[in-house]
Amino acid sequence: MDTVENKFEALPLLSLNHVSLLCRSVWDSMRFYEEVLGFVPIKRPSSFKFNGAWLYNYGIGIHLIENPSLDDFDSIAESRQINPKDNHISFQCTDVGLVLRRLEEMGMKYVTALVEDKGNKVEQVFFHDPDGYMVELCNCENIPIVPLSSCSFKPRLNSFIKSAPAKCGFMENAMMESLSMEMLNISF
């Protein structure tokens, strides 16, 4: 059986830059992302002719765009049940217990979940922002990232690993390189 080669290489992506969210009130959403998640407001280009705000932390930006007519959209306007299988933004955290205590202190509704794989456990906490967007905080690093494809890769960094030329796309190579660097860090 012949294997089908992908005619197109993956785009040269580096990382997630920002998430853009429509919100009823920029002020309420800014307070949420600052006070609950620790984001910091940053300068926004002056050419924008609409109300909004940019926030940044943890190597990720959140761009808020005010749209008071969001009430027209039932899925966001209604207070809905917290469903871990819904669309969400997920952030890695260092202490799930502390997250739970702080959410309780703030009187926020949340749902927890536990994911297990081969003895590894990930604790997840889900809650909504003021506009009903789902946020997840977790200790997802507990489950290792293991690529499904088995391919060799050529590390870009000066590395102790000698391997055959890359046979996979950019993403597979980046994941394998990251995994090998994590393994190197663990071994020392």
Protein Blocks (a to p, Z undefined) as FASTA:
>chain_A
ZZdddfbdcdddfbdfbdcdddfblklmmmmmmmmnopacddddfkbccdcddddeehia
cdddddfklmmpmklmpccdddfkbccdddddfblklmmmmmmmnopacddddddeehia
cdddddddfkopacddddfklpccddfbdcddddfbdcfbdcdddfbdfklmmmmmmmmm
mmmmmmZZ
